Amino acid sequence: MVNIDSEFLINKVQKRPLLWDTSNEDYKDKSKKNSAWFEIALSLLSNFNEENEAQQKLICKYFVHILFPVSYL
């Protein structure tokens, strides 16, 4: 299991309202949301770029569905 600084992660998500603000015009744009999660993963995990594409997608899904499930309601 990866240890993640909770406050750092929350700060990164707060800076991307398209992940949580239902009134944001990009809230329903899955491509933009995926890009935002990708950026967050890059900033949190030093070896994220070294992972293959399938692993990167899995890591982003972990963020979305385990850590912040409300963002996709």
C-alpha positions in Angstrom: 0.0 0.0 0.0 1.2 3.5 -0.9 1.3 6.1 1.9 -0.2 9.3 0.7 -0.2 12.7 2.4 -3.9 13.3 2.9 -3.7 17.0 3.1 -1.5 17.2 0.0 -4.0 15.1 -1.9 -7.0 17.1 -0.7 -5.3 20.3 -1.7 -4.6 18.9 -5.2 -8.3 17.9 -5.6 -9.6 21.2 -4.3 -7.6 23.0 -7.0 -9.5 21.1 -9.6 -13.2 21.9 -9.2 -14.1 19.8 -12.2 -13.6 16.8 -10.0 -16.1 17.8 -7.3 -18.2 20.9 -8.3 -21.3 19.7 -10.1 -21.9 23.2 -11.4 -18.5 23.2 -13.1 -18.9 23.2 -16.9 -16.3 20.4 -17.2 -17.8 18.2 -14.4 -19.3 15.7 -16.9 -16.2 15.6 -19.2 -14.6 12.3 -18.4 -11.6 13.0 -20.5 -10.8 16.2 -18.6 -11.5 14.4 -15.3 -9.1 11.6 -16.2 -6.5 14.2 -17.1 -6.9 15.9 -13.8 -6.5 12.6 -11.9 -3.5 11.8 -14.0 -1.9 15.1 -13.0 -2.7 14.4 -9.3 -1.1 11.0 -9.6 2.0 12.5 -11.2 2.4 14.9 -8.3 1.8 12.3 -5.6 3.8 9.3 -6.9 7.4 9.8 -7.9 7.5 6.7 -10.1 4.1 7.2 -11.8 5.7 7.9 -15.2 7.7 4.6 -15.0 4.5 2.6 -14.8 3.0 1.2 -18.0 -0.3 2.6 -19.3 -2.4 -0.1 -17.8 -0.9 0.5 -14.3 -1.3 4.3 -14.7 -5.0 3.8 -15.4 -5.4 1.5 -12.5 -3.8 4.0 -10.2 -6.1 6.8 -11.4 -9.1 4.5 -10.9 -7.9 3.9 -7.4 -7.9 7.7 -6.7 -11.3 8.1 -8.3 -13.2 5.2 -6.8 -11.5 4.5 -3.5 -10.2 7.8 -2.3 -12.8 10.2 -3.8 -15.9 8.2 -4.8 -18.1 11.3 -4.3 -16.5 13.0 -7.3 -18.3 10.7 -9.7 -21.8 10.9 -8.3 
